[in-house]
Amino acid sequence: MSDTLEVKVPSHFERPGHRDAVAAGIVRGALPLKFAYAGSAAHTHDRLAHQEGYRSVTGAVSFVREAMRRAGLDEVPALAEIGPGNGVSSLALLARLHDAEKPPTTFLGLDFSESLLAMARKRFESRRPDVSFAQAGWDVEAEPTAAIGEWRTGEAPITALFLGNTIGNFERPGAALRNIQRSLRIGDTLVVGATLRTGNADPEGMLTPYRNQVFRAAALEPLIAIGIDSADLDFELSYEKDEVVGHAILTRPLFLDDHELPPGHRVRCFVSRRYLPSEINDLVSCAGLRPFVSSVDESSDHLVVIAFKDEDDQAAAPALS
Ligand SMILES: C[S@@+](CC[C@H](N)C(=O)[O-])C[C@H]1O[C@@H](n2cnc3c(N)ncnc32)[C@H](O)[C@@H]1O
């Protein structure tokens, strides 16, 4: 048993609108995963991200560094990361880039979670005071951002990072990639890291990294923040159709706003999709970016696709899912 005393941050939402969005998701039976990272959920995610096993799900930065080397992506003074989380893996990647031809000197963190951005800022300030850290709130699933354009200086292209299989958390990954493409300039590069789909996946093996109390608490935190007692929820994990899916199940009736939800009501509160390299390549291409390196690490079941923006939007963009 651990002898570390942990102080729990009281459950809360980051912004007033988040409460109503989470309530609507509970009633609908599907909660967008971004709420599992914001407000008090940032702290449960931070605990999760410090657990052994977390990296097995999100991927190793050494492999990302290798893929960048293979792509000849060695001039990276300006990095913009979408979804840097608590900044731990961003800092690990920065350390690996120390021998790049032009190592990072400026970093922009873009995240839905202002709370995780604040944690990342603290870590950067204490560990890498030599790197200028900027941050901006962005819901990449919702729209493009002007923040990258405002942060960049001069004409030089920048490198954007989208790592940790964050793409696997989204309902509409193609739309998110299109928002990223629209926020970049011609000549910019995007590095996408995702979890590999392996043909012979044994469902129980896929679920092992998720079968623990820290993960349960992280996935359920938005429901706890709305006022549901953790003891009134069952949590079920499954691996189906190349996705790890987590459901919260009410064990008692719940009155939420104008709705009465019966016991047994299911709320999907976690999803992590696995990909083939060709699927990420297709998603990236459909979003208007040109993939030029695709690397697979079979020992850790991760993949990295590196693409650049070579043209601006065509008049009629295809409908993206
Ligand atoms: C799986 S974590 C990955 C964190 C980090 N990149 C790593 O590898 O450890 C997902 C990150 O994406 C952010 N995120 C989730 N949904 C988002 C959205 N719709 N817009 C912007 N950021 C989002 C989360 O807040 C979190 O920081």
PDBQT file of the ligand as one rigid body, heavy atoms in Angstrom, charges set to zero:
ROOT
HETATM    1  C1  LIG A 401      -4.575  11.954 -23.921  1.00  0.00    +0.000 C 
HETATM    2  S1  LIG A 401      -4.123  13.541 -23.307  1.00  0.00    +0.000 S 
HETATM    3  C2  LIG A 401      -2.526  13.677 -24.054  1.00  0.00    +0.000 C 
HETATM    4  C3  LIG A 401      -1.618  14.573 -23.280  1.00  0.00    +0.000 C 
HETATM    5  C4  LIG A 401      -0.176  14.595 -23.774  1.00  0.00    +0.000 C 
HETATM    6  N1  LIG A 401      -0.082  14.999 -25.163  1.00  0.00    +0.000 N 
HETATM    7  C5  LIG A 401       0.498  13.260 -23.552  1.00  0.00    +0.000 C 
HETATM    8  O1  LIG A 401       0.882  12.613 -24.519  1.00  0.00    +0.000 OA
HETATM    9  O2  LIG A 401       0.637  12.895 -22.382  1.00  0.00    +0.000 OA
HETATM   10  C6  LIG A 401      -5.163  14.586 -24.294  1.00  0.00    +0.000 C 
HETATM   11  C7  LIG A 401      -4.899  16.071 -24.225  1.00  0.00    +0.000 C 
HETATM   12  O3  LIG A 401      -5.712  16.725 -25.196  1.00  0.00    +0.000 OA
HETATM   13  C8  LIG A 401      -6.523  17.724 -24.598  1.00  0.00    +0.000 C 
HETATM   14  N2  LIG A 401      -7.822  17.776 -25.307  1.00  0.00    +0.000 N 
HETATM   15  C9  LIG A 401      -8.810  16.873 -25.266  1.00  0.00    +0.000 A 
HETATM   16  N3  LIG A 401      -9.834  17.271 -26.042  1.00  0.00    +0.000 NA
HETATM   17  C10 LIG A 401      -9.478  18.463 -26.570  1.00  0.00    +0.000 A 
HETATM   18  C11 LIG A 401     -10.121  19.377 -27.448  1.00  0.00    +0.000 A 
HETATM   19  N4  LIG A 401     -11.335  19.143 -27.931  1.00  0.00    +0.000 N 
HETATM   20  N5  LIG A 401      -9.460  20.520 -27.788  1.00  0.00    +0.000 NA
HETATM   21  C12 LIG A 401      -8.198  20.765 -27.305  1.00  0.00    +0.000 A 
HETATM   22  N6  LIG A 401      -7.558  19.932 -26.459  1.00  0.00    +0.000 NA
HETATM   23  C13 LIG A 401      -8.186  18.797 -26.100  1.00  0.00    +0.000 A 
HETATM   24  C14 LIG A 401      -6.655  17.290 -23.160  1.00  0.00    +0.000 C 
HETATM   25  O4  LIG A 401      -6.985  18.374 -22.310  1.00  0.00    +0.000 OA
HETATM   26  C15 LIG A 401      -5.263  16.709 -22.891  1.00  0.00    +0.000 C 
HETATM   27  O5  LIG A 401      -4.353  17.716 -22.597  1.00  0.00    +0.000 OA
ENDROOT
TORSDOF 0
